[in-house]
Amino acid sequence: MATTLDKQTSDKVSFIAFIVPEFALAYKMKMPEAYCYLKQYKGLDYLSEHWWALHTDNKFYALNSLYNVCYENGGLR
């Protein structure tokens, strides 16, 4: 039996699926490396919690916010 996601969950998943590769590209990482980096330094938690505000921002500002969260949690890139 297939279940469908509600609109908000679908939008959240779509945004995260968009921004993680953009983060990898912006910071010259491979996708698996970017995912692990974001997971380790709480970037994915931040995305999950604040995706609604981030998705309305310019991509540059969303990526910069994500970078800053990771940096504040020990990320060194």
PDB file of N, CA, C and O in Angstrom:
ATOM      1  N   MET A   1       0.843  -1.176   0.000  1.00  0.00           N
ATOM      2  CA  MET A   1       0.000   0.000   0.000  1.00  0.00           C
ATOM      3  C   MET A   1       0.891   1.243   0.000  1.00  0.00           C
ATOM      4  O   MET A   1       1.724   1.405   0.892  1.00  0.00           O
ATOM      5  N   ALA A   2       0.728   2.092  -0.959  1.00  0.00           N
ATOM      6  CA  ALA A   2       1.530   3.296  -1.078  1.00  0.00           C
ATOM      7  C   ALA A   2       0.906   4.425  -0.256  1.00  0.00           C
ATOM      8  O   ALA A   2      -0.314   4.585  -0.221  1.00  0.00           O
ATOM      9  N   THR A   3       1.738   5.175   0.382  1.00  0.00           N
ATOM     10  CA  THR A   3       1.259   6.343   1.103  1.00  0.00           C
ATOM     11  C   THR A   3       1.817   7.581   0.422  1.00  0.00           C
ATOM     12  O   THR A   3       2.873   7.534  -0.209  1.00  0.00           O
ATOM     13  N   THR A   4       1.112   8.668   0.555  1.00  0.00           N
ATOM     14  CA  THR A   4       1.580   9.909  -0.042  1.00  0.00           C
ATOM     15  C   THR A   4       1.977  10.877   1.058  1.00  0.00           C
ATOM     16  O   THR A   4       1.441  10.846   2.166  1.00  0.00           O
ATOM     17  N   LEU A   5       2.915  11.725   0.729  1.00  0.00           N
ATOM     18  CA  LEU A   5       3.356  12.732   1.678  1.00  0.00           C
ATOM     19  C   LEU A   5       2.429  13.934   1.600  1.00  0.00           C
ATOM     20  O   LEU A   5       1.902  14.262   0.538  1.00  0.00           O
ATOM     21  N   ASP A   6       2.241  14.579   2.729  1.00  0.00           N
ATOM     22  CA  ASP A   6       1.480  15.817   2.692  1.00  0.00           C
ATOM     23  C   ASP A   6       2.327  16.885   1.990  1.00  0.00           C
ATOM     24  O   ASP A   6       3.535  16.709   1.833  1.00  0.00           O
ATOM     25  N   LYS A   7       1.718  17.963   1.578  1.00  0.00           N
ATOM     26  CA  LYS A   7       2.393  18.997   0.789  1.00  0.00           C
ATOM     27  C   LYS A   7       3.607  19.563   1.521  1.00  0.00           C
ATOM     28  O   LYS A   7       4.663  19.722   0.909  1.00  0.00           O
ATOM     29  N   GLN A   8       3.490  19.868   2.799  1.00  0.00           N
ATOM     30  CA  GLN A   8       4.603  20.454   3.544  1.00  0.00           C
ATOM     31  C   GLN A   8       5.787  19.494   3.608  1.00  0.00           C
ATOM     32  O   GLN A   8       6.928  19.912   3.415  1.00  0.00           O
ATOM     33  N   THR A   9       5.535  18.233   3.871  1.00  0.00           N
ATOM     34  CA  THR A   9       6.617  17.249   3.921  1.00  0.00           C
ATOM     35  C   THR A   9       7.261  17.091   2.556  1.00  0.00           C
ATOM     36  O   THR A   9       8.483  16.995   2.445  1.00  0.00           O
ATOM     37  N   SER A  10       6.448  17.065   1.532  1.00  0.00           N
ATOM     38  CA  SER A  10       6.960  16.958   0.167  1.00  0.00           C
ATOM     39  C   SER A  10       7.831  18.159  -0.195  1.00  0.00           C
ATOM     40  O   SER A  10       8.893  18.003  -0.798  1.00  0.00           O
ATOM     41  N   ASP A  11       7.378  19.358   0.175  1.00  0.00           N
ATOM     42  CA  ASP A  11       8.159  20.571  -0.087  1.00  0.00           C
ATOM     43  C   ASP A  11       9.481  20.563   0.679  1.00  0.00           C
ATOM     44  O   ASP A  11      10.512  20.989   0.158  1.00  0.00           O
ATOM     45  N   LYS A  12       9.442  20.079   1.909  1.00  0.00           N
ATOM     46  CA  LYS A  12      10.645  20.004   2.744  1.00  0.00           C
ATOM     47  C   LYS A  12      11.670  19.056   2.126  1.00  0.00           C
ATOM     48  O   LYS A  12      12.850  19.389   2.015  1.00  0.00           O
ATOM     49  N   VAL A  13      11.210  17.880   1.727  1.00  0.00           N
ATOM     50  CA  VAL A  13      12.097  16.895   1.107  1.00  0.00           C
ATOM     51  C   VAL A  13      12.676  17.456  -0.193  1.00  0.00           C
ATOM     52  O   VAL A  13      13.862  17.283  -0.475  1.00  0.00           O
ATOM     53  N   SER A  14      11.846  18.120  -0.973  1.00  0.00           N
ATOM     54  CA  SER A  14      12.309  18.713  -2.240  1.00  0.00           C
ATOM     55  C   SER A  14      13.378  19.769  -1.996  1.00  0.00           C
ATOM     56  O   SER A  14      14.379  19.818  -2.712  1.00  0.00           O
ATOM     57  N   PHE A  15      13.173  20.612  -0.993  1.00  0.00           N
ATOM     58  CA  PHE A  15      14.163  21.649  -0.714  1.00  0.00           C
ATOM     59  C   PHE A  15      15.479  21.047  -0.246  1.00  0.00           C
ATOM     60  O   PHE A  15      16.544  21.464  -0.702  1.00  0.00           O
ATOM     61  N   ILE A  16      15.424  20.086   0.644  1.00  0.00           N
ATOM     62  CA  ILE A  16      16.650  19.452   1.137  1.00  0.00           C
ATOM     63  C   ILE A  16      17.364  18.730   0.001  1.00  0.00           C
ATOM     64  O   ILE A  16      18.591  18.765  -0.088  1.00  0.00           O
ATOM     65  N   ALA A  17      16.597  18.078  -0.866  1.00  0.00           N
ATOM     66  CA  ALA A  17      17.189  17.397  -2.021  1.00  0.00           C
ATOM     67  C   ALA A  17      17.813  18.387  -3.001  1.00  0.00           C
ATOM     68  O   ALA A  17      18.723  18.028  -3.749  1.00  0.00           O
ATOM     69  N   PHE A  18      17.337  19.615  -3.001  1.00  0.00           N
ATOM     70  CA  PHE A  18      17.915  20.665  -3.842  1.00  0.00           C
ATOM     71  C   PHE A  18      19.159  21.272  -3.201  1.00  0.00           C
ATOM     72  O   PHE A  18      20.174  21.456  -3.873  1.00  0.00           O
ATOM     73  N   ILE A  19      19.091  21.581  -1.915  1.00  0.00           N
ATOM     74  CA  ILE A  19      20.143  22.391  -1.283  1.00  0.00           C
ATOM     75  C   ILE A  19      21.400  21.586  -0.959  1.00  0.00           C
ATOM     76  O   ILE A  19      22.492  22.153  -0.968  1.00  0.00           O
ATOM     77  N   VAL A  20      21.290  20.299  -0.674  1.00  0.00           N
ATOM     78  CA  VAL A  20      22.481  19.501  -0.360  1.00  0.00           C
ATOM     79  C   VAL A  20      23.433  19.433  -1.566  1.00  0.00           C
ATOM     80  O   VAL A  20      24.630  19.660  -1.388  1.00  0.00           O
ATOM     81  N   PRO A  21      22.957  19.134  -2.774  1.00  0.00           N
ATOM     82  CA  PRO A  21      23.878  19.175  -3.927  1.00  0.00           C
ATOM     83  C   PRO A  21      24.434  20.577  -4.204  1.00  0.00           C
ATOM     84  O   PRO A  21      25.576  20.725  -4.640  1.00  0.00           O
ATOM     85  N   GLU A  22      23.620  21.591  -3.949  1.00  0.00           N
ATOM     86  CA  GLU A  22      24.102  22.972  -4.125  1.00  0.00           C
ATOM     87  C   GLU A  22      25.210  23.284  -3.122  1.00  0.00           C
ATOM     88  O   GLU A  22      26.178  23.969  -3.453  1.00  0.00           O
ATOM     89  N   PHE A  23      25.066  22.779  -1.898  1.00  0.00           N
ATOM     90  CA  PHE A  23      26.098  22.949  -0.880  1.00  0.00           C
ATOM     91  C   PHE A  23      27.382  22.251  -1.324  1.00  0.00           C
ATOM     92  O   PHE A  23      28.475  22.806  -1.208  1.00  0.00           O
ATOM     93  N   ALA A  24      27.237  21.040  -1.829  1.00  0.00           N
ATOM     94  CA  ALA A  24      28.405  20.282  -2.315  1.00  0.00           C
ATOM     95  C   ALA A  24      29.111  21.051  -3.425  1.00  0.00           C
ATOM     96  O   ALA A  24      30.338  21.157  -3.426  1.00  0.00           O
ATOM     97  N   LEU A  25      28.355  21.577  -4.354  1.00  0.00           N
ATOM     98  CA  LEU A  25      28.929  22.333  -5.463  1.00  0.00           C
ATOM     99  C   LEU A  25      29.608  23.608  -4.975  1.00  0.00           C
ATOM    100  O   LEU A  25      30.727  23.911  -5.388  1.00  0.00           O
ATOM    101  N   ALA A  26      28.947  24.344  -4.111  1.00  0.00           N
ATOM    102  CA  ALA A  26      29.481  25.616  -3.618  1.00  0.00           C
ATOM    103  C   ALA A  26      30.779  25.443  -2.830  1.00  0.00           C
ATOM    104  O   ALA A  26      31.673  26.286  -2.899  1.00  0.00           O
ATOM    105  N   TYR A  27      30.874  24.349  -2.085  1.00  0.00           N
ATOM    106  CA  TYR A  27      32.048  24.141  -1.239  1.00  0.00           C
ATOM    107  C   TYR A  27      32.963  23.037  -1.758  1.00  0.00           C
ATOM    108  O   TYR A  27      33.775  22.478  -1.021  1.00  0.00           O
ATOM    109  N   LYS A  28      32.808  22.738  -3.050  1.00  0.00           N
ATOM    110  CA  LYS A  28      33.704  21.819  -3.759  1.00  0.00           C
ATOM    111  C   LYS A  28      33.860  20.474  -3.047  1.00  0.00           C
ATOM    112  O   LYS A  28      34.968  20.014  -2.770  1.00  0.00           O
ATOM    113  N   MET A  29      32.714  19.866  -2.763  1.00  0.00           N
ATOM    114  CA  MET A  29      32.672  18.548  -2.133  1.00  0.00           C
ATOM    115  C   MET A  29      31.946  17.591  -3.059  1.00  0.00           C
ATOM    116  O   MET A  29      31.175  18.014  -3.921  1.00  0.00           O
ATOM    117  N   LYS A  30      32.189  16.319  -2.881  1.00  0.00           N
ATOM    118  CA  LYS A  30      31.368  15.306  -3.526  1.00  0.00           C
ATOM    119  C   LYS A  30      30.097  15.169  -2.694  1.00  0.00           C
ATOM    120  O   LYS A  30      30.081  15.493  -1.507  1.00  0.00           O
ATOM    121  N   MET A  31      29.044  14.689  -3.329  1.00  0.00           N
ATOM    122  CA  MET A  31      27.754  14.581  -2.631  1.00  0.00           C
ATOM    123  C   MET A  31      27.818  13.789  -1.327  1.00  0.00           C
ATOM    124  O   MET A  31      27.323  14.271  -0.308  1.00  0.00           O
ATOM    125  N   PRO A  32      28.412  12.588  -1.319  1.00  0.00           N
ATOM    126  CA  PRO A  32      28.461  11.846  -0.050  1.00  0.00           C
ATOM    127  C   PRO A  32      29.235  12.613   1.035  1.00  0.00           C
ATOM    128  O   PRO A  32      28.869  12.589   2.211  1.00  0.00           O
ATOM    129  N   GLU A  33      30.298  13.283   0.620  1.00  0.00           N
ATOM    130  CA  GLU A  33      31.099  14.068   1.569  1.00  0.00           C
ATOM    131  C   GLU A  33      30.274  15.221   2.140  1.00  0.00           C
ATOM    132  O   GLU A  33      30.316  15.487   3.341  1.00  0.00           O
ATOM    133  N   ALA A  34      29.527  15.900   1.276  1.00  0.00           N
ATOM    134  CA  ALA A  34      28.696  17.017   1.725  1.00  0.00           C
ATOM    135  C   ALA A  34      27.614  16.531   2.688  1.00  0.00           C
ATOM    136  O   ALA A  34      27.360  17.164   3.713  1.00  0.00           O
ATOM    137  N   TYR A  35      26.983  15.415   2.359  1.00  0.00           N
ATOM    138  CA  TYR A  35      25.955  14.870   3.225  1.00  0.00           C
ATOM    139  C   TYR A  35      26.525  14.530   4.604  1.00  0.00           C
ATOM    140  O   TYR A  35      25.942  14.885   5.628  1.00  0.00           O
ATOM    141  N   CYS A  36      27.660  13.844   4.622  1.00  0.00           N
ATOM    142  CA  CYS A  36      28.293  13.473   5.904  1.00  0.00           C
ATOM    143  C   CYS A  36      28.710  14.703   6.695  1.00  0.00           C
ATOM    144  O   CYS A  36      28.549  14.753   7.914  1.00  0.00           O
ATOM    145  N   TYR A  37      29.243  15.688   5.995  1.00  0.00           N
ATOM    146  CA  TYR A  37      29.655  16.944   6.641  1.00  0.00           C
ATOM    147  C   TYR A  37      28.441  17.622   7.274  1.00  0.00           C
ATOM    148  O   TYR A  37      28.490  18.025   8.436  1.00  0.00           O
ATOM    149  N   LEU A  38      27.361  17.747   6.518  1.00  0.00           N
ATOM    150  CA  LEU A  38      26.145  18.388   7.032  1.00  0.00           C
ATOM    151  C   LEU A  38      25.553  17.607   8.195  1.00  0.00           C
ATOM    152  O   LEU A  38      25.047  18.198   9.149  1.00  0.00           O
ATOM    153  N   LYS A  39      25.612  16.306   8.123  1.00  0.00           N
ATOM    154  CA  LYS A  39      25.101  15.473   9.216  1.00  0.00           C
ATOM    155  C   LYS A  39      25.969  15.627  10.469  1.00  0.00           C
ATOM    156  O   LYS A  39      25.455  15.800  11.574  1.00  0.00           O
ATOM    157  N   GLN A  40      27.284  15.563  10.281  1.00  0.00           N
ATOM    158  CA  GLN A  40      28.205  15.629  11.414  1.00  0.00           C
ATOM    159  C   GLN A  40      28.153  16.973  12.134  1.00  0.00           C
ATOM    160  O   GLN A  40      28.237  17.023  13.361  1.00  0.00           O
ATOM    161  N   TYR A  41      28.016  18.057  11.383  1.00  0.00           N
ATOM    162  CA  TYR A  41      28.083  19.397  11.976  1.00  0.00           C
ATOM    163  C   TYR A  41      26.722  20.067  12.102  1.00  0.00           C
ATOM    164  O   TYR A  41      26.617  21.293  12.139  1.00  0.00           O
ATOM    165  N   LYS A  42      25.685  19.243  12.168  1.00  0.00           N
ATOM    166  CA  LYS A  42      24.320  19.665  12.480  1.00  0.00           C
ATOM    167  C   LYS A  42      23.648  20.519  11.407  1.00  0.00           C
ATOM    168  O   LYS A  42      22.642  21.176  11.673  1.00  0.00           O
ATOM    169  N   GLY A  43      24.199  20.509  10.205  1.00  0.00           N
ATOM    170  CA  GLY A  43      23.572  21.219   9.100  1.00  0.00           C
ATOM    171  C   GLY A  43      22.243  20.605   8.692  1.00  0.00           C
ATOM    172  O   GLY A  43      21.302  21.326   8.360  1.00  0.00           O
ATOM    173  N   LEU A  44      22.156  19.272   8.714  1.00  0.00           N
ATOM    174  CA  LEU A  44      20.897  18.616   8.353  1.00  0.00           C
ATOM    175  C   LEU A  44      19.815  18.894   9.396  1.00  0.00           C
ATOM    176  O   LEU A  44      18.643  19.051   9.052  1.00  0.00           O
ATOM    177  N   ASP A  45      20.206  18.955  10.657  1.00  0.00           N
ATOM    178  CA  ASP A  45      19.243  19.300  11.712  1.00  0.00           C
ATOM    179  C   ASP A  45      18.709  20.713  11.481  1.00  0.00           C
ATOM    180  O   ASP A  45      17.510  20.970  11.592  1.00  0.00           O
ATOM    181  N   TYR A  46      19.629  21.619  11.159  1.00  0.00           N
ATOM    182  CA  TYR A  46      19.258  23.006  10.885  1.00  0.00           C
ATOM    183  C   TYR A  46      18.330  23.079   9.670  1.00  0.00           C
ATOM    184  O   TYR A  46      17.321  23.785   9.699  1.00  0.00           O
ATOM    185  N   LEU A  47      18.665  22.361   8.622  1.00  0.00           N
ATOM    186  CA  LEU A  47      17.811  22.335   7.435  1.00  0.00           C
ATOM    187  C   LEU A  47      16.417  21.811   7.768  1.00  0.00           C
ATOM    188  O   LEU A  47      15.412  22.386   7.349  1.00  0.00           O
ATOM    189  N   SER A  48      16.366  20.738   8.512  1.00  0.00           N
ATOM    190  CA  SER A  48      15.092  20.136   8.856  1.00  0.00           C
ATOM    191  C   SER A  48      14.223  21.087   9.674  1.00  0.00           C
ATOM    192  O   SER A  48      13.009  21.157   9.477  1.00  0.00           O
ATOM    193  N   GLU A  49      14.846  21.810  10.582  1.00  0.00           N
ATOM    194  CA  GLU A  49      14.107  22.709  11.457  1.00  0.00           C
ATOM    195  C   GLU A  49      13.737  24.030  10.784  1.00  0.00           C
ATOM    196  O   GLU A  49      12.663  24.573  11.043  1.00  0.00           O
ATOM    197  N   HIS A  50      14.614  24.550   9.925  1.00  0.00           N
ATOM    198  CA  HIS A  50      14.418  25.897   9.381  1.00  0.00           C
ATOM    199  C   HIS A  50      14.209  25.935   7.869  1.00  0.00           C
ATOM    200  O   HIS A  50      14.350  26.993   7.256  1.00  0.00           O
ATOM    201  N   TRP A  51      13.879  24.809   7.266  1.00  0.00           N
ATOM    202  CA  TRP A  51      13.756  24.748   5.814  1.00  0.00           C
ATOM    203  C   TRP A  51      12.763  25.765   5.280  1.00  0.00           C
ATOM    204  O   TRP A  51      12.979  26.330   4.208  1.00  0.00           O
ATOM    205  N   TRP A  52      11.682  26.009   6.004  1.00  0.00           N
ATOM    206  CA  TRP A  52      10.648  26.910   5.512  1.00  0.00           C
ATOM    207  C   TRP A  52      11.205  28.316   5.297  1.00  0.00           C
ATOM    208  O   TRP A  52      10.943  28.930   4.263  1.00  0.00           O
ATOM    209  N   ALA A  53      11.955  28.824   6.242  1.00  0.00           N
ATOM    210  CA  ALA A  53      12.542  30.161   6.094  1.00  0.00           C
ATOM    211  C   ALA A  53      13.654  30.144   5.043  1.00  0.00           C
ATOM    212  O   ALA A  53      13.759  31.066   4.234  1.00  0.00           O
ATOM    213  N   LEU A  54      14.474  29.107   5.056  1.00  0.00           N
ATOM    214  CA  LEU A  54      15.600  29.025   4.126  1.00  0.00           C
ATOM    215  C   LEU A  54      15.150  28.932   2.673  1.00  0.00           C
ATOM    216  O   LEU A  54      15.803  29.489   1.791  1.00  0.00           O
ATOM    217  N   HIS A  55      14.062  28.248   2.415  1.00  0.00           N
ATOM    218  CA  HIS A  55      13.653  28.065   1.024  1.00  0.00           C
ATOM    219  C   HIS A  55      13.122  29.354   0.402  1.00  0.00           C
ATOM    220  O   HIS A  55      13.005  29.452  -0.820  1.00  0.00           O
ATOM    221  N   THR A  56      12.801  30.341   1.235  1.00  0.00           N
ATOM    222  CA  THR A  56      12.338  31.621   0.703  1.00  0.00           C
ATOM    223  C   THR A  56      13.494  32.573   0.438  1.00  0.00           C
ATOM    224  O   THR A  56      13.322  33.586  -0.239  1.00  0.00           O
ATOM    225  N   ASP A  57      14.666  32.256   0.965  1.00  0.00           N
ATOM    226  CA  ASP A  57      15.861  33.079   0.778  1.00  0.00           C
ATOM    227  C   ASP A  57      16.492  32.832  -0.584  1.00  0.00           C
ATOM    228  O   ASP A  57      16.215  31.834  -1.250  1.00  0.00           O
ATOM    229  N   ASN A  58      17.324  33.744  -0.966  1.00  0.00           N
ATOM    230  CA  ASN A  58      18.203  33.548  -2.116  1.00  0.00           C
ATOM    231  C   ASN A  58      19.096  32.357  -1.789  1.00  0.00           C
ATOM    232  O   ASN A  58      19.497  32.180  -0.639  1.00  0.00           O
ATOM    233  N   LYS A  59      19.405  31.550  -2.781  1.00  0.00           N
ATOM    234  CA  LYS A  59      20.232  30.357  -2.573  1.00  0.00           C
ATOM    235  C   LYS A  59      21.550  30.711  -1.869  1.00  0.00           C
ATOM    236  O   LYS A  59      21.998  29.972  -0.991  1.00  0.00           O
ATOM    237  N   PHE A  60      22.164  31.820  -2.244  1.00  0.00           N
ATOM    238  CA  PHE A  60      23.427  32.244  -1.645  1.00  0.00           C
ATOM    239  C   PHE A  60      23.293  32.398  -0.132  1.00  0.00           C
ATOM    240  O   PHE A  60      24.150  31.928   0.616  1.00  0.00           O
ATOM    241  N   TYR A  61      22.238  33.045   0.317  1.00  0.00           N
ATOM    242  CA  TYR A  61      22.045  33.274   1.749  1.00  0.00           C
ATOM    243  C   TYR A  61      21.717  31.979   2.483  1.00  0.00           C
ATOM    244  O   TYR A  61      22.156  31.772   3.614  1.00  0.00           O
ATOM    245  N   ALA A  62      20.954  31.121   1.844  1.00  0.00           N
ATOM    246  CA  ALA A  62      20.640  29.828   2.465  1.00  0.00           C
ATOM    247  C   ALA A  62      21.912  29.003   2.636  1.00  0.00           C
ATOM    248  O   ALA A  62      22.124  28.398   3.687  1.00  0.00           O
ATOM    249  N   LEU A  63      22.757  28.976   1.606  1.00  0.00           N
ATOM    250  CA  LEU A  63      24.016  28.223   1.695  1.00  0.00           C
ATOM    251  C   LEU A  63      24.950  28.835   2.727  1.00  0.00           C
ATOM    252  O   LEU A  63      25.629  28.113   3.458  1.00  0.00           O
ATOM    253  N   ASN A  64      24.989  30.153   2.792  1.00  0.00           N
ATOM    254  CA  ASN A  64      25.839  30.830   3.768  1.00  0.00           C
ATOM    255  C   ASN A  64      25.368  30.534   5.196  1.00  0.00           C
ATOM    256  O   ASN A  64      26.185  30.289   6.083  1.00  0.00           O
ATOM    257  N   SER A  65      24.072  30.556   5.410  1.00  0.00           N
ATOM    258  CA  SER A  65      23.525  30.220   6.734  1.00  0.00           C
ATOM    259  C   SER A  65      23.873  28.792   7.115  1.00  0.00           C
ATOM    260  O   SER A  65      24.260  28.517   8.251  1.00  0.00           O
ATOM    261  N   LEU A  66      23.735  27.902   6.173  1.00  0.00           N
ATOM    262  CA  LEU A  66      24.058  26.497   6.402  1.00  0.00           C
ATOM    263  C   LEU A  66      25.536  26.322   6.733  1.00  0.00           C
ATOM    264  O   LEU A  66      25.890  25.580   7.648  1.00  0.00           O
ATOM    265  N   TYR A  67      26.391  27.006   5.985  1.00  0.00           N
ATOM    266  CA  TYR A  67      27.833  26.966   6.248  1.00  0.00           C
ATOM    267  C   TYR A  67      28.116  27.464   7.667  1.00  0.00           C
ATOM    268  O   TYR A  67      28.871  26.834   8.408  1.00  0.00           O
ATOM    269  N   ASN A  68      27.513  28.587   8.042  1.00  0.00           N
ATOM    270  CA  ASN A  68      27.763  29.168   9.361  1.00  0.00           C
ATOM    271  C   ASN A  68      27.333  28.248  10.494  1.00  0.00           C
ATOM    272  O   ASN A  68      28.017  28.156  11.513  1.00  0.00           O
ATOM    273  N   VAL A  69      26.209  27.571  10.324  1.00  0.00           N
ATOM    274  CA  VAL A  69      25.758  26.613  11.347  1.00  0.00           C
ATOM    275  C   VAL A  69      26.792  25.501  11.505  1.00  0.00           C
ATOM    276  O   VAL A  69      27.164  25.139  12.621  1.00  0.00           O
ATOM    277  N   CYS A  70      27.247  24.969  10.382  1.00  0.00           N
ATOM    278  CA  CYS A  70      28.249  23.895  10.433  1.00  0.00           C
ATOM    279  C   CYS A  70      29.556  24.391  11.059  1.00  0.00           C
ATOM    280  O   CYS A  70      30.160  23.698  11.878  1.00  0.00           O
ATOM    281  N   TYR A  71      29.977  25.567  10.675  1.00  0.00           N
ATOM    282  CA  TYR A  71      31.208  26.144  11.221  1.00  0.00           C
ATOM    283  C   TYR A  71      31.106  26.326  12.742  1.00  0.00           C
ATOM    284  O   TYR A  71      32.048  26.029  13.476  1.00  0.00           O
ATOM    285  N   GLU A  72      29.957  26.814  13.200  1.00  0.00           N
ATOM    286  CA  GLU A  72      29.752  27.021  14.638  1.00  0.00           C
ATOM    287  C   GLU A  72      29.707  25.703  15.408  1.00  0.00           C
ATOM    288  O   GLU A  72      29.899  25.679  16.624  1.00  0.00           O
ATOM    289  N   ASN A  73      29.453  24.617  14.697  1.00  0.00           N
ATOM    290  CA  ASN A  73      29.417  23.296  15.338  1.00  0.00           C
ATOM    291  C   ASN A  73      30.669  22.484  15.068  1.00  0.00           C
ATOM    292  O   ASN A  73      30.663  21.262  15.222  1.00  0.00           O
ATOM    293  N   GLY A  74      31.751  23.155  14.665  1.00  0.00           N
ATOM    294  CA  GLY A  74      33.029  22.489  14.520  1.00  0.00           C
ATOM    295  C   GLY A  74      33.468  22.197  13.114  1.00  0.00           C
ATOM    296  O   GLY A  74      34.560  21.665  12.914  1.00  0.00           O
ATOM    297  N   GLY A  75      32.663  22.525  12.132  1.00  0.00           N
ATOM    298  CA  GLY A  75      33.038  22.309  10.732  1.00  0.00           C
ATOM    299  C   GLY A  75      34.204  23.202  10.361  1.00  0.00           C
ATOM    300  O   GLY A  75      34.225  24.378  10.723  1.00  0.00           O
ATOM    301  N   LEU A  76      35.163  22.667   9.652  1.00  0.00           N
ATOM    302  CA  LEU A  76      36.390  23.420   9.393  1.00  0.00           C
ATOM    303  C   LEU A  76      36.531  23.916   7.961  1.00  0.00           C
ATOM    304  O   LEU A  76      37.531  24.561   7.647  1.00  0.00           O
ATOM    305  N   ARG A  77      35.588  23.648   7.097  1.00  0.00           N
ATOM    306  CA  ARG A  77      35.715  24.077   5.694  1.00  0.00           C
ATOM    307  C   ARG A  77      35.415  25.531   5.558  1.00  0.00           C
ATOM    308  O   ARG A  77      35.470  26.072   4.453  1.00  0.00           O
TER     309      ARG A  77
END
